[in-house]
Amino acid sequence: MSYVESAAEGFWDYVREGMPKDSLDNCTSVEQVILHWVMYGDAVADCSFNYHLYLSAIADIFAQWHDGRWVEGKETAIPDSIVRARAKRSDRIYGEIFDPYTFVVYDKWKRNR
């Protein structure tokens, strides 16, 4: 398994096991789920504190998500509403998932809680 696959696997583990079900149900885009992983999961540690590895993991997550390569049983599957979500003019775009500042700040915030 490559570093990128391992980092992306950390995301999928968080979605399956660490993310509260109600939080997942309230997400309407892949970006929101990734932001939740950064804020409350172990995204920074999963990516070995490497921002470039994190960006590569996001690319892998998008590829798996949109290509439908991630298939599991109903109890752990990603809700169809997220997979089919399309941004509308009024939707907030979660571009901060690509911001290195966000990547570092949430890690420091979690350590100091």
N, C-alpha and C positions, 0 to 999 in steps of 0.2 A: 504494500500500500504506500502510495506517495505521500509526501507532506501535505499536499493540497487535499488529497482524498481523506487523510486523517483529520485535518482541520474541519473539512465539511462534514465528516462523520460526527464530530463534536456537536455541530448544529443539529443534525438529525437526531442525535441522542437527546439533546435538550428538548426538541419538539416532542419526541416520544415520551420522555420520562420526567423532564424537569419543568416544562412549561405548564402552568395551570390550564385546565381545559377551558375555563371561561375566558381566559386571556386569548387563547387560540381562536375560540369562537368569535371574539370581538375584532380580530384582525381581518382586514379586507384586502391586504396585499402581501406579497412576499417580503417587500421592504419592511413592513411593520413587524413581521415575525423576526426578521434579521435584527432589526433595532431592539426588539425585546430580548433576543439572545445576547446582544452587546450589553444592554442595560442590566439584565437580571441573571443571565447565564454566565458561562465561562468562555465567551468568545475570545477574549484576549489570551487567556491561558491555552485554549484549544489551538490558537494560532501561534503559540510559542512567543508571544509578545512581539510578533513581527507583523507590521502593518502591510507589507507587500504580500505576505502569505495570506493574511486576512482578505485582501482584495482578490486574490486568486481563489480562495475558498468561496467568496461571494459569487464569483463567476461560475464556479462548479455548482453551487446551490441553484443559481438561476437556470443553468443548463438542465439539471435534474428535474427541477420543478416544472419548467415549461415543456420539456420533452416527455414528461410523464414516465421517466425511468425509475422514479421512486414509487414502488407499489407495495402496499402492505395490506394486512387484514383491516376490516372496517374499524376495529377498536383503536387503531393507531394511525389511521390514514389521515392525510391532510384534508380538511374540509373542501368540498368542491367549490364552495363559494369563493374561496381564496384563489384557487387555481383559475377560475373563470373571471376574476375581478378585472375590470378595465378602468383606468383612470378617467374621471370626468373633469370638466373644467373646474368644478368646485372642490375636487378632492385635493387633499394636502399630499404633496409628494415628499417622501422621506429620503431626501438626498443626503441627510447627515450621516447615513450609513457609510458614505464614501469619504467622510471627513476624518483625517487622522486625529484631530483634536478630540472628537467624540470617542474614538477608539481608546485613547489614553485616559480621558477624563472619567469615563464610567468605570474603568478599572480602578483608578485611584479612589473614586467615590465609594465603590463597593468595599475596598480594603479598609476604609475609615469609618464604616458604619458601625 
